[in-house]
C-alpha cells in the first residue's frame, strides 16, 4: 500500500533489459552514442518538431534549472506559481544556475491564469535598472497539486508571454500523465500552445533516472551544451541515459505507464470519495490531495500504508481532518489499492 511518491516504484523490465543490452562492449561517451541519435529522432517525431534540440540529464532538477538558465539572463526574473517545484523544491537551483535571476510568484494557486500572468508581468520591468527585467514563464504540467492545464489554458498563457516577447518553459516531470489525461498530442501541449522548452520527465514514470530537455528552437543548443557541461550534468557514460530513454519511448511504454498510473489513481480517488474524503484539488492525473480524519490516518499508517501527510500532524484530536498526498505510479498493484480502501 505504497502511495508516497511515483519516485518510489520499480523500473519496468523493458528499461532494465535495455540497460543490460547497452552494457555490452564499448560506446562513444558524452552523448555521442548510437542510442542518443535514435532518442533524438524519436523525440522529434513524437513532438512533430524535426529541428528540435534534445539533451538528456539524470534528474528533473537538472532539466529544469539548466533549461531555464538558457532562457533567463541574471538580471531577469522567472514567472511561476508559488507552488511550482522550481520555487519550493529545488534549493534555489534556478537562481544559482542562471547566475542570480530571481523568481516571481504569479499566484498562490497551483495553476496560473492568463489574467494572473499578465498582472504579474505588468508588475515588473517598471523600475529601470533598480528592478529585474521580465524573463521566462515556467508552467508545471502536471501541477504540484495533481491538476492539469488544458490545451486552451496553455495557449492562453503562451499568448500572454508572446505579447511581452518572453519564452515559456514547461516543467514536465509528469508530462506523460498530463498528456494521457488530456488526450492530446505532445505538439498540441507544447510548441503549438507557445511553449519553447520542455523538461520531459522519465524518472517519475518508470525510468531509473533520466529526463530530456527539449528546445524547439535549435538556436539554444550550443549554450545548453556548455551550461550542461559547466554544471557537471554531462554524463561521460551517456549511453546509460540514452538506453533508458530509448526503451521508455519504444512501443509506447511511456504512455502505457502513464495510463496505468492515472487509471489506478482514479480507482483510489473513487474509493476515497466513497469513504468521505474531501479533495482539496480535483485529481486529474496520478496525484490526490485529500483530507481524512486523523484517526483514519493513524489506522492506515498502523496497517502499513505509506503516503505523506501534507497539512497537519499524525498526533492530535482524532476527528480533526488532516490533508494527505497520495500518488500512484505505473506499478502499484490494484490489490494494494483494494486493501487500502477496505481499511477505510
C-alpha positions as CSV (number, residue, x, y, z in Angstrom):
1,X,0.0,0.0,0.0
2,X,2.6,2.5,-1.1
3,X,1.3,5.8,-2.3
4,X,4.1,8.1,-1.1
5,X,5.6,9.0,-4.5
6,X,6.0,8.0,-8.1
7,X,9.7,8.1,-7.4
8,X,9.4,5.1,-5.1
9,X,8.3,2.5,-7.6
10,X,10.3,0.0,-9.6
11,X,11.7,0.2,-13.1
12,X,9.9,-1.6,-15.9
13,X,11.7,-4.7,-17.2
14,X,12.0,-3.2,-20.7
15,X,14.2,-0.4,-19.3
16,X,16.4,-2.8,-17.3
17,X,16.8,-5.0,-20.3
18,X,17.8,-2.0,-22.4
19,X,20.4,-1.1,-19.9
20,X,21.8,-4.6,-19.9
21,X,21.9,-4.6,-23.7
22,X,23.7,-1.2,-23.7
23,X,26.2,-2.6,-21.3
24,X,27.8,-4.8,-24.0
25,X,31.1,-3.7,-25.5
26,X,32.2,-0.1,-26.0
27,X,30.4,3.1,-27.0
28,X,31.4,6.7,-27.5
29,X,30.8,8.9,-24.5
30,X,29.3,12.3,-23.7
31,X,26.2,11.8,-25.9
32,X,27.9,10.5,-29.0
33,X,26.4,7.0,-28.5
34,X,24.3,5.5,-31.2
35,X,21.3,5.3,-28.8
36,X,21.2,9.0,-28.4
37,X,20.9,9.5,-32.1
38,X,17.8,7.3,-32.0
39,X,16.4,9.2,-29.0
40,X,16.7,12.5,-30.7
41,X,15.0,11.2,-33.8
42,X,12.2,9.6,-31.8
43,X,11.5,12.7,-29.7
44,X,11.5,14.9,-32.8
45,X,8.9,12.5,-34.3
46,X,6.8,12.4,-31.2
47,X,6.7,16.2,-30.9
48,X,6.4,16.8,-34.6
49,X,9.5,19.0,-34.3
50,X,12.1,17.9,-36.8
51,X,14.6,20.7,-35.8
52,X,14.3,20.3,-32.0
53,X,17.4,20.2,-29.9
54,X,17.3,17.2,-27.5
55,X,19.5,16.6,-24.5
56,X,19.5,14.1,-21.6
57,X,20.3,14.7,-17.9
58,X,19.8,12.5,-14.9
59,X,17.4,14.5,-12.7
60,X,14.3,16.7,-13.0
61,X,16.0,19.5,-11.1
62,X,18.9,19.5,-13.6
63,X,16.5,19.5,-16.5
64,X,14.6,22.5,-15.1
65,X,17.4,24.7,-13.9
66,X,19.6,24.1,-16.9
67,X,16.8,24.8,-19.4
68,X,15.8,28.0,-17.5
69,X,19.4,29.1,-17.3
70,X,19.5,29.2,-21.1
71,X,16.2,31.2,-21.3
72,X,16.9,33.7,-18.5
73,X,19.6,36.4,-18.0
74,X,20.9,37.1,-14.5
75,X,19.1,40.4,-14.3
76,X,15.7,38.9,-15.3
77,X,13.0,37.2,-13.2
78,X,11.3,34.0,-13.9
79,X,7.5,33.8,-13.5
80,X,5.9,30.7,-11.9
81,X,3.2,29.8,-9.4
82,X,4.2,30.0,-5.7
83,X,3.7,26.2,-5.5
84,X,5.9,25.4,-8.5
85,X,8.7,22.9,-8.0
86,X,11.3,25.4,-9.1
87,X,10.1,27.7,-6.4
88,X,9.8,25.4,-3.4
89,X,11.7,22.2,-4.1
90,X,14.9,22.9,-6.0
91,X,17.0,24.7,-3.3
92,X,17.4,27.9,-5.3
93,X,18.7,25.9,-8.2
94,X,17.1,28.2,-10.9
95,X,18.7,31.2,-9.3
96,X,22.1,29.5,-8.9
97,X,22.3,28.2,-12.5
98,X,21.0,31.4,-14.0
99,X,23.7,33.4,-12.2
100,X,21.3,35.2,-9.9
101,X,18.0,35.7,-11.6
102,X,15.1,35.8,-9.2
103,X,11.7,34.0,-9.2
104,X,8.4,36.0,-9.2
105,X,5.4,34.0,-8.0
106,X,2.4,34.8,-10.2
107,X,-0.3,33.4,-7.9
108,X,-0.8,31.2,-4.8
109,X,-2.9,28.6,-6.7
110,X,-1.5,25.5,-8.4
111,X,-2.4,26.9,-11.9
112,X,-1.9,30.4,-13.1
113,X,-4.4,32.1,-15.4
114,X,-3.7,34.3,-18.3
115,X,-5.0,37.2,-16.2
116,X,-2.7,36.3,-13.3
117,X,0.3,36.2,-15.6
118,X,-0.5,39.5,-17.3
119,X,-0.9,41.2,-13.9
120,X,2.4,39.8,-12.7
121,X,4.2,40.8,-15.9
122,X,2.9,44.3,-15.6
123,X,4.2,44.4,-12.0
124,X,7.8,44.1,-13.2
125,X,10.2,46.0,-15.5
126,X,8.9,49.3,-14.4
127,X,11.8,50.5,-12.1
128,X,14.6,50.8,-14.6
129,X,17.9,49.3,-13.5
130,X,16.6,49.1,-9.9
131,X,14.3,46.1,-10.7
132,X,14.6,43.0,-12.8
133,X,13.6,42.7,-16.4
134,X,10.9,40.2,-17.3
135,X,12.1,36.7,-18.1
136,X,10.7,33.3,-18.9
137,X,7.4,31.9,-17.8
138,X,7.6,28.4,-16.3
139,X,4.5,26.1,-16.2
140,X,4.2,22.8,-14.3
141,X,2.3,20.1,-16.2
142,X,1.1,18.1,-14.1
143,X,0.9,20.8,-11.4
144,X,2.2,20.2,-7.9
145,X,-1.3,19.5,-6.7
146,X,-2.2,17.0,-9.4
147,X,-4.2,19.2,-11.7
148,X,-3.6,19.6,-15.4
149,X,-3.6,22.7,-17.6
150,X,-6.0,22.3,-20.6
151,X,-4.6,23.0,-24.1
152,X,-6.7,26.1,-24.2
153,X,-5.3,27.3,-20.9
154,X,-1.7,26.7,-22.1
155,X,-2.4,28.5,-25.3
156,X,-3.8,31.5,-23.4
157,X,-0.7,31.7,-21.2
158,X,1.5,31.3,-24.3
159,X,-0.2,34.2,-26.0
160,X,0.4,36.4,-23.0
161,X,4.0,35.5,-22.9
162,X,4.3,36.3,-26.6
163,X,2.7,39.7,-26.1
164,X,5.8,40.5,-23.9
165,X,8.3,38.7,-26.1
166,X,9.0,36.1,-23.3
167,X,9.9,32.4,-23.7
168,X,7.8,29.7,-22.0
169,X,9.3,26.7,-20.2
170,X,7.3,23.6,-19.2
171,X,8.3,21.5,-16.2
172,X,7.0,18.2,-17.5
173,X,8.2,15.9,-14.7
174,X,4.8,14.2,-15.2
175,X,4.4,15.1,-18.8
176,X,3.1,11.7,-19.9
177,X,0.4,11.7,-17.1
178,X,-0.8,15.1,-18.3
179,X,-0.8,14.0,-21.9
180,X,-2.9,10.9,-21.4
181,X,-5.3,12.9,-19.1
182,X,-5.9,15.5,-21.9
183,X,-5.9,13.0,-24.8
184,X,-4.0,15.5,-27.0
185,X,-0.7,15.3,-28.8
186,X,2.7,16.3,-27.4
187,X,2.9,19.1,-30.0
188,X,-0.6,20.4,-29.0
189,X,0.5,20.5,-25.4
190,X,3.8,22.3,-26.1
191,X,5.0,24.3,-29.1
192,X,1.6,24.7,-30.7
193,X,0.5,26.3,-27.4
194,X,3.5,28.6,-27.3
195,X,5.9,26.5,-25.2
196,X,9.6,27.0,-26.1
197,X,11.4,24.4,-23.9
198,X,10.3,21.3,-22.1
199,X,11.7,19.3,-19.3
200,X,10.4,15.9,-20.4
201,X,10.2,13.6,-17.4
202,X,11.1,9.9,-17.4
203,X,12.0,9.1,-13.8
204,X,8.6,9.6,-12.2
205,X,7.0,7.4,-14.9
206,X,9.3,4.4,-14.6
207,X,12.8,5.2,-15.7
208,X,15.8,4.6,-13.4
209,X,16.9,8.2,-13.7
210,X,16.7,10.2,-17.0
211,X,15.0,13.4,-18.2
212,X,15.1,15.0,-21.6
213,X,15.5,18.7,-22.2
214,X,13.8,19.8,-25.5
215,X,14.3,23.2,-27.2
216,X,12.0,23.7,-30.1
217,X,14.4,26.4,-31.4
218,X,17.7,24.8,-32.0
219,X,19.5,28.2,-31.7
220,X,19.6,27.4,-27.9
221,X,21.5,24.2,-28.5
222,X,25.1,25.3,-28.1
223,X,24.5,27.4,-25.0
224,X,22.8,24.4,-23.3
225,X,25.7,22.2,-24.1
226,X,28.1,24.5,-22.4
227,X,25.8,25.0,-19.4
228,X,25.2,21.3,-19.0
229,X,29.0,20.6,-19.0
230,X,29.8,23.5,-16.8
231,X,27.0,22.5,-14.4
232,X,28.5,18.9,-14.1
233,X,25.5,17.2,-15.7
234,X,27.1,15.9,-18.8
235,X,27.4,12.1,-18.3
236,X,30.6,10.5,-19.6
237,X,28.9,7.1,-19.9
238,X,26.0,8.7,-21.5
239,X,24.7,5.6,-23.2
240,X,23.1,4.5,-19.9
241,X,20.9,7.6,-20.1
242,X,20.2,7.1,-23.7
243,X,19.3,3.4,-23.3
244,X,16.7,4.3,-20.7
245,X,15.0,7.0,-22.7
246,X,15.0,4.9,-25.9
247,X,13.3,2.0,-24.1
248,X,10.9,4.4,-22.5
249,X,9.9,5.8,-25.9
250,X,9.7,2.4,-27.6
251,X,6.3,0.7,-28.3
252,X,4.5,3.4,-26.3
253,X,5.9,2.3,-22.9
254,X,5.9,5.9,-21.7
255,X,2.2,6.3,-22.5
256,X,1.3,2.8,-21.1
257,X,2.9,3.6,-17.8
258,X,1.1,6.9,-17.6
259,X,-2.3,5.4,-18.4
260,X,-1.7,2.7,-15.7
261,X,-0.8,5.3,-13.1
262,X,-3.7,7.6,-13.9
263,X,-6.1,4.7,-14.0
264,X,-5.0,3.4,-10.6
265,X,-5.2,6.9,-9.2
266,X,-8.8,7.2,-10.5
267,X,-9.6,3.9,-8.7
268,X,-8.1,5.2,-5.5
269,X,-9.8,8.6,-5.8
270,X,-13.2,6.9,-6.3
271,X,-12.7,4.8,-3.1
272,X,-11.5,7.8,-1.1
273,X,-14.5,9.8,-2.2
274,X,-16.9,7.0,-1.3
275,X,-15.2,6.9,2.2
276,X,-16.0,10.6,2.7
277,X,-12.6,12.1,1.9
278,X,-12.6,15.8,1.0
279,X,-10.5,16.6,-2.0
280,X,-8.6,19.9,-1.8
281,X,-7.9,19.8,-5.6
282,X,-9.6,17.8,-8.3
283,X,-7.4,14.7,-9.1
284,X,-6.7,14.8,-12.8
285,X,-3.6,12.7,-13.3
286,X,-1.9,10.4,-10.7
287,X,-1.9,12.5,-7.6
288,X,-4.6,13.1,-5.0
289,X,-4.8,15.6,-2.2
290,X,-7.5,14.7,0.2
291,X,-8.5,15.3,3.9
292,X,-9.4,12.4,6.2
293,X,-9.9,12.3,10.0
294,X,-6.7,12.0,11.9
295,X,-7.9,8.7,13.4
296,X,-8.2,7.3,9.9
297,X,-4.7,8.3,9.1
298,X,-3.5,6.7,12.3
299,X,-5.3,3.4,11.4
300,X,-3.9,3.4,7.8
301,X,-0.3,4.0,8.9
302,X,-0.6,1.4,11.6
303,X,-1.7,-1.1,8.9
304,X,1.4,-0.3,6.9
305,X,0.2,2.3,4.4
306,X,2.8,4.6,3.0
307,X,1.9,8.2,2.0
308,X,2.7,11.7,3.1
309,X,0.6,14.0,5.4
310,X,0.5,17.4,3.7
311,X,-1.1,19.6,6.3
312,X,-1.2,18.6,9.9
313,X,0.5,16.0,12.1
314,X,-0.3,12.4,12.9
315,X,-0.9,13.2,16.6
316,X,-3.8,15.4,17.8
317,X,-7.6,15.4,18.1
318,X,-8.8,12.2,16.5
319,X,-11.6,13.6,14.4
320,X,-9.7,16.7,13.1
321,X,-9.3,16.5,9.3
322,X,-5.7,16.2,8.0
323,X,-4.8,16.6,4.4
324,X,-2.5,14.0,2.8
325,X,-1.0,13.4,-0.6
326,X,-1.5,10.1,-2.4
327,X,0.5,9.2,-5.5
328,X,0.1,6.3,-7.8
329,X,2.9,5.1,-10.1
330,X,2.6,2.7,-13.0
331,X,3.4,-0.4,-10.9
332,X,1.1,-0.1,-7.9
333,X,-0.9,-3.4,-7.6
334,X,-4.7,-3.0,-7.8
335,X,-4.9,-5.4,-4.9
336,X,-3.0,-2.9,-2.8
337,X,-5.5,-0.2,-3.6
338,X,-8.4,-2.6,-2.7
339,X,-6.7,-3.5,0.6
340,X,-6.1,0.2,1.3
341,X,-9.7,1.1,0.6
342,X,-11.0,-1.8,2.7
343,X,-9.3,-0.2,5.7
344,X,-11.4,2.9,5.1
